Amino acid sequence: MADTKKQLRWYNVALIAFVSVWGLGNVFNNYAQQGLSVVTSWILIMAIYFVPYALIVGQLGSTFKDQAGGVSSWIKETGTVRLAYYAAWTYWVVHIPYLVAGESSITASFIGIKE
């Protein structure tokens, strides 16, 4: 019988991180504005940020696979409850402008306003 254990490889996690954090829209927009010179920055961004990010998240996720809280539960297990609270609070505060911007663009698209 085949092994039914499902695992993501590091490059799958890196691609998921890239698409969710950077987005393919940024890739196309940067290429349209700057041409082939932007490829160097893509390679640097992948090497400096997304590959290490994928490796770190993969390691922490496999180490604390029974925890359901993500970053805050990882910090709680390795640090203190107060640090975990600060991590969760900071994550929430940082995403407020992003959520508001997304909400306004969705509303504008419904009523036909072009940016």
N, C-alpha and C positions, 0 to 999 in steps of 0.2 A: 504494500500500500504506500502511496506517495506521502511525503511529509507535508502536512497541512499547515505548518507553521508559516505565517506570513511576515515578511520583513521588508522594509524599505532599505535600499542601498543608499550610501552617502550622496551619490549624485542625484538620486531621486529627491532626497530631502533638500539638497542644494537648489534643484530646479523649482521645487515647491516654494522655498524661501524666496528665490529670485522673483517668481511670478507674483507672489503675494506682497512682497515688500517693494520691489522695484517696479514691476509690471511691464508687460509687453508694450503698452502704450508709450512708455518712456523710451523704449528701444526704438520704436518707429519714429517718434517725434525727434529724438536726438539725431538719428540717421538722416532724416529729412532736412534738418537745420544745419548739421555740421559735416555730413558726408562720411567718407571712410575713416577720417581721422578719429571718430568716436570709438572705433573698435578697440583702440589701445586702452581707453578708459573702461570699456566693458570688461576686458581681460583683467585689468587691475582690480576692478570692483569684485569680480568673481574670486580672484585669488586672495584679496585682502579681507573681504567681508563674507561672501556667501558660502564659500567652502569651509572656512573655520566655523562659521555659524552653524552649518549643517552638521559638522562633526561634534560640536559642543552639544547641540540640542539632541542629537542621536545618542550620545553618551549619557547625558542626564536623563533622557526619556527611558533608556534601557535600565539605568541604575535605579530609578525611582518609578518603575512601571506600575506599582500598585497605588501610587498617589494620583489623584484626579485633578489637582489644582494647577498644574503647569509650573511656571516660574516661581510663583509664590510658595508652592509646596516644596519645590527643590530648595529654595532659600531657607524655608522653615526647618527642613531636615538637616541642612548643613550649617545653618547659622542660628538666628533667634526668631522668635515670633514677631518681634518688633520690626526686624529687617524684612520679613516676609510681608508684613502689613505695608511698609513703605514701598516695596516692589509692586504690590498690587495697586496701591494708590497712585503711584507714579505712572504705571501702565494705563490706568483709567484716565488720568489727567492729560497725558500726552495724546490720547486718542480722541478727546473731545473735539478739538478743531478739525480733525480728519472726518469725524462723523458728521459734524455740522456742514462742512464743505460738500460732502457727498449728498447729504440730504437736500441742500439748496440746489445742487445740479440736477437731482432727480425731479424736484419740484419745478425747476425752470424748464426741463424738457417736457414735462406734462402740459405746461401752459404755453409752450412755444417760444420761450425766450432764448436767444442765441447769445453765447458768451463772446 
